[in-house]
Amino acid sequence: MWILIFFLVIVIIGTYLHKFLWRFPDLIVFIWTYSCVLVFFIIIFWILFCTEQKSEINQFYTTRNSIERAREKGDYLEKAAIQLKIIETNQWLANKKYYNSVWFFDFFIPDEVDDIDFLR
């Protein structure tokens, strides 16, 4: 989020400085173009990353439902496989919760992750 704001500020400053640095039009055009391209790519990557995070959250819910159904009718080996899957899923969830608490990544990871409980 801060990176996007930073480059938007650069675009605005570059447009404003164009009045004062009219002797260096190539510099202003370079700064403005570079900032616009970076803002565009940041927005595209942010959309893709947030979509991927939503997909992984839906995958978590599907895994949780599958584990609940498999617990009802399972033998010893199936229960061991379920336990491994629970461990993997909880590791994924712990990772996402941690990165959601870090200020830089909080913008990219949906807050829905905080409401999800670990599997038991």
Protein Blocks (a to p, Z undefined) as FASTA:
>chain_A
ZZmmmmmmmmmmmmmmmmmmmmlmmlmmmmmmmmmmmmmmmmmmmmmmmmmmmmmmmmmm
mmmmmmmmmmmmccfklmmmmmmmmmmmmmmmmmmmmmmmpmklmmmpcfklmmpccdZZ
